Amino acid sequence: MQENLIERNIFAFYMSMNPLDDDSELIFGSYDEDRFIGNLNWHPVINKLFWSLKLDDIKIRNVSTGICENVSCMVTPDSGTSLSTMP
């Protein structure tokens, strides 16, 4: 980021539902507008080590579980990086 090697300090990933017909992708610095319909929702990263995001609530059948009411919850979207990195 500090070297300004990418267009913007954002990333996007697309996970294919059928990898035989459509490749998944991870894009740094931009996103592919053809990969979504509707509006984008932007979320700040709150833990840079794992790219974690703030989680407000967990609902089951649209009913709050209350898990995040008194604690700080976060979620890390699975971009598949564990399959493309090594120790």
C-alpha positions as a Markdown table, in Angstrom:
| # | Residue | x | y | z |
|---|---|---|---|---|
| 1 | Met | 0.0 | 0.0 | 0.0 |
| 2 | Gln | 2.7 | 2.4 | 0.9 |
| 3 | Glu | 4.4 | 2.0 | -2.4 |
| 4 | Asn | 1.2 | 2.9 | -4.3 |
| 5 | Leu | 1.5 | -0.1 | -6.6 |
| 6 | Ile | -2.3 | -0.5 | -6.9 |
| 7 | Glu | -4.9 | 1.9 | -8.2 |
| 8 | Arg | -6.9 | 2.1 | -4.9 |
| 9 | Asn | -6.5 | 0.5 | -1.4 |
| 10 | Ile | -9.4 | -1.9 | -2.0 |
| 11 | Phe | -9.8 | -5.6 | -2.9 |
| 12 | Ala | -12.6 | -7.7 | -4.2 |
| 13 | Phe | -13.1 | -11.4 | -4.5 |
| 14 | Tyr | -15.5 | -13.5 | -6.5 |
| 15 | Met | -16.1 | -17.1 | -5.6 |
| 16 | Ser | -17.5 | -19.2 | -8.4 |
| 17 | Met | -20.3 | -21.5 | -7.7 |
| 18 | Asn | -19.1 | -23.8 | -10.5 |
| 19 | Pro | -15.3 | -23.8 | -10.9 |
| 20 | Leu | -15.5 | -26.0 | -13.9 |
| 21 | Asp | -17.3 | -23.3 | -15.9 |
| 22 | Asp | -16.3 | -20.1 | -14.2 |
| 23 | Asp | -13.1 | -19.1 | -12.4 |
| 24 | Ser | -13.0 | -17.5 | -9.0 |
| 25 | Glu | -10.8 | -14.4 | -8.7 |
| 26 | Leu | -9.2 | -12.1 | -6.3 |
| 27 | Ile | -8.5 | -8.5 | -7.4 |
| 28 | Phe | -6.4 | -5.9 | -5.7 |
| 29 | Gly | -6.9 | -2.2 | -6.3 |
| 30 | Ser | -10.2 | -2.5 | -8.2 |
| 31 | Tyr | -13.2 | -4.7 | -8.8 |
| 32 | Asp | -15.0 | -6.2 | -11.8 |
| 33 | Glu | -18.4 | -4.4 | -12.2 |
| 34 | Asp | -19.6 | -7.3 | -14.3 |
| 35 | Arg | -19.5 | -9.6 | -11.3 |
| 36 | Phe | -22.3 | -8.1 | -9.3 |
| 37 | Ile | -25.8 | -6.7 | -9.6 |
| 38 | Gly | -27.1 | -3.8 | -7.5 |
| 39 | Asn | -25.1 | -1.6 | -5.1 |
| 40 | Leu | -21.8 | -2.3 | -3.4 |
| 41 | Asn | -21.6 | -2.3 | 0.4 |
| 42 | Trp | -18.2 | -1.0 | 1.7 |
| 43 | His | -16.9 | -2.2 | 5.0 |
| 44 | Pro | -13.7 | -1.0 | 6.7 |
| 45 | Val | -11.2 | -3.6 | 7.7 |
| 46 | Ile | -10.9 | -3.7 | 11.5 |
| 47 | Asn | -8.1 | -6.4 | 11.7 |
| 48 | Lys | -5.5 | -6.0 | 9.0 |
| 49 | Leu | -3.8 | -9.4 | 9.7 |
| 50 | Phe | -6.9 | -11.4 | 8.6 |
| 51 | Trp | -8.9 | -8.6 | 6.8 |
| 52 | Ser | -11.6 | -8.9 | 9.4 |
| 53 | Leu | -14.8 | -6.9 | 9.3 |
| 54 | Lys | -17.1 | -5.7 | 12.1 |
| 55 | Leu | -20.1 | -8.1 | 12.6 |
| 56 | Asp | -23.2 | -6.4 | 13.9 |
| 57 | Asp | -25.5 | -9.4 | 14.3 |
| 58 | Ile | -26.1 | -13.1 | 13.5 |
| 59 | Lys | -29.7 | -13.9 | 12.5 |
| 60 | Ile | -31.4 | -17.2 | 12.0 |
| 61 | Arg | -34.6 | -17.0 | 10.0 |
| 62 | Asn | -34.4 | -13.2 | 10.4 |
| 63 | Val | -34.4 | -13.5 | 14.2 |
| 64 | Ser | -31.4 | -12.0 | 16.1 |
| 65 | Thr | -29.3 | -14.5 | 18.1 |
| 66 | Gly | -28.1 | -11.6 | 20.3 |
| 67 | Ile | -24.5 | -13.0 | 20.2 |
| 68 | Cys | -23.0 | -9.6 | 19.4 |
| 69 | Glu | -25.0 | -7.5 | 21.8 |
| 70 | Asn | -22.4 | -7.2 | 24.6 |
| 71 | Val | -19.2 | -8.1 | 22.8 |
| 72 | Ser | -17.2 | -6.9 | 19.8 |
| 73 | Cys | -17.8 | -9.4 | 17.0 |
| 74 | Met | -15.9 | -9.7 | 13.7 |
| 75 | Val | -16.0 | -11.9 | 10.7 |
| 76 | Thr | -13.3 | -12.8 | 8.1 |
| 77 | Pro | -14.6 | -13.4 | 4.6 |
| 78 | Asp | -13.0 | -16.6 | 3.2 |
| 79 | Ser | -11.2 | -15.6 | 0.0 |
| 80 | Gly | -9.6 | -19.0 | -0.4 |
| 81 | Thr | -6.1 | -17.6 | 0.4 |
| 82 | Ser | -5.4 | -20.7 | 2.5 |
| 83 | Leu | -5.3 | -22.7 | -0.7 |
| 84 | Ser | -2.9 | -20.3 | -2.4 |
| 85 | Thr | -0.3 | -19.6 | 0.4 |
| 86 | Met | 2.3 | -21.5 | 2.2 |
| 87 | Pro | 3.8 | -21.3 | 5.7 |
